[in-house]
Amino acid sequence: GNNASVSFTNQTNATQSAILKVSLSQMFGAACRPYSLTVEEQGSLVGHQTCISLPNSTGEPAITAAVGSLSVPDNQLGLRVGDLPVGSTGYFLASSQSDFITNPGGSQGILCLGGSIGRFVGPGQIRNSNSSGTLSLGIDLTMHPTPTGPTIVHAGDTWSFQAWHRDFGSTSNLTDA
C-alpha cells in the first residue's frame, strides 16, 4: 500500500502542541480503503551525542537517543536506536567514560565508550530491531549494569550509552553515543 509517515521533533525546551489532520476522500465514487493511524509520543530527548557512528548495511549510521526525565528519582529513562537493519539483534552498552576505538573485536564500527563498560544483557534486554529498524529499551536506574554488578545512578552522574548490533553478513556494528 501507500504507506506514509509524518514526523515532528520539538527542538525547544518549551512544551508544544501538534495537530495532525487526516482527510480521506472518495475518488471516482469508490469507497475509501481501511487505514490505521498510529501516533507515538516519544518523550523528551535527554543528553547529547558524544561520538559518531559509521554506516551499517542500511547505508546509514545508527543513531541512539535517550528519552525520558532528567530527574533521576523519576527513574524514567528509555534508550532508542534508529536506522538499524530490520531484524538486527542488539543490546545497549553504558559507561561513565568515553573513548574512540575503531573496529573493536572485528566490528565495523567505533566503540565510543571506555573504562568499565556495562552491558544491558539481562532477561529481555537483548532485542531485535522492528520493521522500522528501531530497537528500544526502558532502563532501571536502580539496576544500572557495570562489569562488577549493578549500581544505582545518582543525581549528577554522567553516563554515555551506545548499542552494539549484528549487521548483515558475519559482522557487527555500533551506534553513536
C-alpha positions as CSV (number, residue, x, y, z in Angstrom):
1,G,0.0,0.0,0.0
2,N,0.8,3.6,0.1
3,N,2.4,4.0,3.5
4,A,3.1,7.5,4.7
5,S,4.7,8.8,7.8
6,V,4.9,12.2,9.3
7,S,7.4,13.2,11.9
8,F,7.6,16.2,14.2
9,T,10.5,16.9,16.5
10,N,10.3,19.6,19.1
11,Q,13.8,21.0,19.3
12,T,13.0,23.6,22.0
13,N,12.8,23.1,25.7
14,A,9.2,24.6,25.7
15,T,6.1,22.5,25.6
16,Q,4.5,22.5,22.2
17,S,1.3,21.1,20.7
18,A,1.0,19.5,17.3
19,I,-2.2,18.8,15.4
20,L,-2.3,16.1,12.7
21,K,-5.3,16.4,10.4
22,V,-6.2,13.3,8.3
23,S,-8.6,13.9,5.4
24,L,-10.0,11.0,3.5
25,S,-11.8,11.4,0.2
26,Q,-13.6,9.2,-2.2
27,M,-12.3,9.1,-5.7
28,F,-14.5,8.2,-8.7
29,G,-17.3,7.0,-6.4
30,A,-15.2,4.3,-4.8
31,A,-15.2,3.9,-1.0
32,C,-12.0,4.7,0.9
33,R,-9.8,1.8,1.9
34,P,-9.4,1.0,5.6
35,Y,-6.4,2.5,7.2
36,S,-4.7,2.6,10.6
37,L,-3.2,5.6,12.2
38,T,-0.6,5.2,14.9
39,V,0.5,8.1,17.0
40,E,3.5,7.8,19.2
41,E,4.6,10.2,21.9
42,Q,8.3,9.7,22.0
43,G,9.0,11.7,25.2
44,S,11.6,14.3,25.8
45,L,15.1,13.7,24.4
46,V,17.8,14.0,27.1
47,G,21.5,14.1,26.8
48,H,23.6,14.8,23.7
49,Q,25.7,13.0,21.1
50,T,29.4,12.5,22.2
51,C,30.6,10.2,19.4
52,I,29.7,9.5,15.8
53,S,28.9,6.1,14.2
54,L,29.7,4.6,10.9
55,P,27.1,3.5,8.3
56,N,25.8,0.0,8.7
57,S,24.3,-2.2,5.9
58,T,21.3,0.1,5.5
59,G,23.8,2.8,4.3
60,E,23.0,5.0,7.3
61,P,24.7,5.3,10.7
62,A,22.5,4.0,13.5
63,I,21.5,6.8,15.9
64,T,21.0,6.4,19.7
65,A,18.6,8.6,21.7
66,A,17.9,8.8,25.4
67,V,14.3,9.7,26.1
68,G,12.6,10.5,29.4
69,S,13.1,12.5,32.5
70,L,16.3,14.3,33.6
71,S,15.2,13.7,37.2
72,V,17.0,10.6,38.5
73,P,14.4,9.9,41.2
74,D,11.7,9.7,38.5
75,N,13.5,6.6,37.1
76,Q,12.0,7.2,33.7
77,L,14.6,6.8,31.0
78,G,14.5,4.9,27.8
79,L,17.0,4.2,25.1
80,R,16.2,4.0,21.4
81,V,18.2,3.3,18.3
82,G,17.0,4.0,14.7
83,D,18.3,3.2,11.3
84,L,19.3,-0.4,12.1
85,P,18.9,-3.3,9.7
86,V,15.4,-4.8,10.1
87,G,15.5,-7.8,12.5
88,S,19.0,-7.0,13.7
89,T,19.9,-8.3,17.2
90,G,21.4,-5.8,19.6
91,Y,21.9,-4.6,23.1
92,F,22.9,-1.4,24.8
93,L,26.2,-0.5,26.5
94,A,26.9,2.1,29.2
95,S,29.9,3.7,30.7
96,S,30.8,6.8,32.6
97,Q,34.0,7.2,30.4
98,S,34.4,7.9,26.8
99,D,36.9,6.5,24.2
100,F,37.3,6.2,20.4
101,I,38.3,2.7,19.4
102,T,37.8,1.7,15.7
103,N,36.9,-1.8,14.7
104,P,36.8,-3.3,18.3
105,G,36.8,-7.1,18.2
106,G,36.5,-7.0,14.4
107,S,33.3,-4.9,14.4
108,Q,32.8,-2.5,11.6
109,G,32.1,0.4,14.0
110,I,33.6,2.7,16.6
111,L,33.4,1.9,20.3
112,C,32.8,5.3,21.9
113,L,32.8,4.1,25.5
114,G,35.9,3.5,27.7
115,G,36.8,2.3,31.1
116,S,34.3,-0.1,32.8
117,I,31.6,-0.8,30.2
118,G,28.2,-2.2,31.4
119,R,26.1,-4.3,29.1
120,F,22.3,-4.5,29.2
121,V,22.1,-8.2,28.6
122,G,19.7,-9.3,31.3
123,P,16.5,-11.1,30.7
124,G,14.5,-9.3,27.9
125,Q,17.3,-6.7,27.3
126,I,18.8,-8.2,24.2
127,R,16.4,-7.1,21.5
128,N,15.7,-7.4,17.7
129,S,15.0,-4.3,15.7
130,N,11.4,-3.9,14.4
131,S,10.2,-3.5,10.9
132,S,11.2,0.2,11.1
133,G,14.8,-0.7,12.1
134,T,14.2,0.6,15.6
135,L,15.3,-1.0,18.9
136,S,14.3,0.4,22.3
137,L,14.7,-0.4,25.9
138,G,13.4,1.1,29.2
139,I,16.2,1.1,31.8
140,D,16.0,0.9,35.5
141,L,18.4,3.5,37.1
142,T,18.5,1.5,40.3
143,M,19.9,-1.6,38.4
144,H,22.4,0.1,36.1
145,P,24.8,-2.6,34.7
146,T,28.6,-2.5,35.3
147,P,31.2,-5.2,34.9
148,T,31.2,-5.9,38.6
149,G,27.4,-5.9,39.0
150,P,24.5,-3.5,39.1
151,T,24.9,0.0,40.5
152,I,22.5,2.9,41.3
153,V,22.7,6.0,39.1
154,H,22.8,9.1,41.3
155,A,21.9,12.7,40.6
156,G,24.9,14.4,38.9
157,D,26.3,11.2,37.4
158,T,27.2,11.3,33.7
159,W,26.7,8.2,31.6
160,S,27.1,7.5,27.9
161,F,25.1,4.9,26.0
162,Q,25.8,3.1,22.8
163,A,24.3,0.0,21.2
164,W,26.1,-3.0,19.6
165,H,24.2,-4.7,16.9
166,R,24.5,-7.5,14.4
167,D,24.9,-6.3,10.8
168,F,24.1,-8.4,7.7
169,G,26.8,-10.8,6.8
170,S,29.1,-12.0,9.5
171,T,29.9,-8.7,11.1
172,S,28.6,-6.3,13.7
173,N,28.5,-2.5,14.2
174,L,28.0,0.1,16.8
175,T,25.7,3.1,17.1
176,D,26.7,6.6,18.0
177,A,27.0,7.5,21.7
